[in-house]
Amino acid sequence: MEKQVQLYEGKAKRVYATADENLVIVSYKDDATAFDGTKKGTIMGKGAINNRMSNYLMQLLENEGVPTHFVEELSDRETVVKKVSIVPLEVIIRNISAGSFAKRYGVEEGIAFKRPTIEFSYKNDDLGDRAA
């Protein structure tokens, strides 16, 4: 499957059209951002980890009878998925205090949590990172 025109670019991935109007290619980036995109950097290998982890989770769901958009992993960073409309929900799992979490709760960055914290927010880049 071949990438065509880029349809979308976000902080973590790019989405490309394919010859099949019902399928797109997701290409995961090594970019990392914090504080609503004002702090930027690169974490080598992040894109490959995000791709593999997403695909692993989608396959677990599929194996339990939950339909997903996953079609085929093409490479370390690229996956073919069904073209869908997303649910605008962002799920953030933290093992260490950092970024907006530290600022919002007035704690220093780098505190290791005994258990991961999970945050849910409305995903809307026009409203900023923390829209909920």
GIQUI-V246055 format. One record per helix or strand of 3 or more residues. SS is the DSSP state (H for helix, E for strand). FROM is the first residue (numbers start at 1). TO is the last residue. If there is no record, write none. Layout:
BEGIN
((SS,FROM,TO) (SS,FROM,TO))
END
This chain:
BEGIN
((E,6,9) (E,13,17) (E,23,28) (E,31,34) (E,39,42) (H,46,63) (E,70,73) (E,78,82) (E,89,96) (H,99,105) (E,112,122) (H,125,127))
END
